[in-house]
Amino acid sequence: MNYSNPVTIVLASVMVTVLSLKIKEDCYYCFLGVFFIGLILFIFGLVKFWKRRNG
């Protein structure tokens, strides 16, 4: 993931989070796991974007 675009990571995290909302009714613990993975990807993408922007 060192060479990937931070915007792509942020968009992927949003899609994972939306997917987690769709599976919320079926499995609550699966929802929590996928939601936190999306949240971690979102934070990672923002940090990477911030580092790239500030040098």
N, C-alpha and C positions, 0 to 999 in steps of 0.2 A: 504494500500500500504506500510505499515511499514515493512512487512516481505517479500515483493517481491524482486526478484533479479534485481539489477540495469540494468544488460545487457538485461533482458527481457523488461524492460520499454523502453530502448533505441531502441530496435528492433521494439517494438510496435509503437513507435513514428515515426520511419522511414516508417513503413507500412501505418500509417495514413496519412503521408505526401504524399506518392505515390498515395494513394487513392484520396487525395485532388487534385492532378494534373490530375487525370482521370475525375473528375467531374467539372473541370475548364470551359469546353465549355458549360455545361448545365446551371450552376448557379454560377455567379461570387461571390456573397455574401456567398453562401454555401462553395465555395472554400476558401475564406478568413477565415471563421469560423473554418473549419476543419484544415486548414493549421496552424492557430495559436494554436489550441489544440495540434497538433503534435509538434509544436515548444515548447510549455510549457512542454509537456511530455518529450521531449528530454532534456531540461534544468534540469527538475526534476531528470531524470535518471542520468545525469552527476554529479549533486550535490550529489546525494545519493551514487554514485560510489566513488566520491572524499572523502566523509565523511567515508565510510566504509574502504577505502584504508589507510587513514591517522589516523584512530583510533577513 
